[in-house]
Amino acid sequence: MATTANIHAPLGAATILHVVDAFSNAFEAVVEWNESRKTRKLLSQLSDTQLEDIGLVREDIAKL
């Protein structure tokens, strides 16, 4: 009868997982930064009146 208690991951598998996780996290951070950049760019093109209509002031754009 076989048991799974003695089965181990191949040598280096954990290291590879950490490397993949690091790349994945870096990619997600870049995507989030780019979305924020695009949002700031679009908001900066609005007039002060338009910003006021959505509850923002020009100073709020830099905080996004």
C-alpha positions in Angstrom: 0.0 0.0 0.0 1.5 3.3 -1.1 1.4 6.4 1.1 2.0 10.0 0.1 3.7 11.0 3.4 7.2 10.2 2.1 6.9 11.9 -1.2 9.0 15.1 -1.4 9.2 17.8 -4.0 12.2 17.7 -6.4 15.3 19.5 -5.2 15.0 23.2 -6.1 11.3 23.1 -6.6 10.7 25.5 -3.7 13.4 27.9 -5.1 11.7 27.9 -8.5 8.4 28.6 -6.8 9.9 31.6 -5.0 11.4 32.9 -8.2 8.1 32.5 -10.1 6.2 34.2 -7.2 8.7 37.1 -7.3 8.2 37.6 -11.0 4.5 37.4 -10.6 4.5 39.9 -7.8 6.7 42.3 -9.8 4.4 42.0 -12.8 1.3 42.7 -10.7 3.1 45.8 -9.2 3.9 47.1 -12.7 0.3 46.6 -13.8 -1.0 48.4 -10.7 1.4 51.3 -11.2 0.4 51.6 -14.9 -3.3 51.7 -14.1 -2.7 54.4 -11.5 -0.6 56.4 -14.0 -3.3 56.2 -16.7 -6.0 57.3 -14.1 -3.9 60.2 -13.0 -3.3 61.2 -16.6 -7.0 61.1 -17.5 -8.0 63.0 -14.3 -5.4 65.7 -14.9 -7.1 66.4 -18.3 -10.4 67.3 -16.6 -11.4 70.8 -15.7 -11.6 71.9 -12.0 -15.4 72.0 -12.4 -15.5 68.4 -13.7 -13.2 67.3 -10.9 -15.5 69.0 -8.4 -18.5 67.1 -9.9 -16.9 63.8 -9.0 -15.8 65.0 -5.6 -12.1 65.6 -6.3 -9.8 68.6 -6.3 -6.7 68.8 -8.4 -4.5 68.1 -5.4 -6.2 64.7 -5.0 -4.9 63.5 -8.3 -1.3 63.1 -7.0 -2.6 60.9 -4.2 -4.0 58.3 -6.5 
